[in-house]
Amino acid sequence: MPSPLFKGVYRVDSTRLSRWNYSSPGYYYVTICTKNRRSLFGVVKNNKMKLSALGQICNDCWIDLPNHYRNCALDECIVMPNHVHGIILIRYDVAPKNLKPCSPNVETGLKPVSTTNIKRYSLSEIIRGFKTFSAKKMNILNGTPGTKRWQSRFYDRIIRNEKELYNVRKYIRNNPIKWKEDSYFL
């Protein structure tokens, strides 16, 4: 049995589904909370989310994810005052862009890198990138380098069918309307 301590700190069991490959194609519903659930991204007013400058950065970084992770597509999303809800589609049907037909490899100086195979990023890698990109931009705006903006974990759910996908989309769209009832409302 593994020790509950890692580097003198208690380990927290993973919330990921064991034996599931999180780079597998499919729809994934994620919720990502700010550090200590601080309201950084704006306010809900008249049942609509009004983004602050940090909220706009968060939204822009989310929308930009497919430009960094080619096997990632985005579905419904909302930035709330202290968290983000979104649906990420991980797919395998992505064709490489801008391939030069003369060479299947690009020389990097260290070793050839294939341009015909696309790395299959996992959900955790995509979320890690989102947190990193957005926190860096937020900290540049505020002049607060190194400030932690996100909780270390995130919630995910594998969406298993069309009905579940419909319900999650509806939940995300209606999140501002039900903000005062939301468990993330502080």
Order of alpha helices (4+ residues) and beta strands (2+ residues): beta-beta-beta-beta-beta-alpha-beta-beta-beta-beta-alpha-beta-alpha
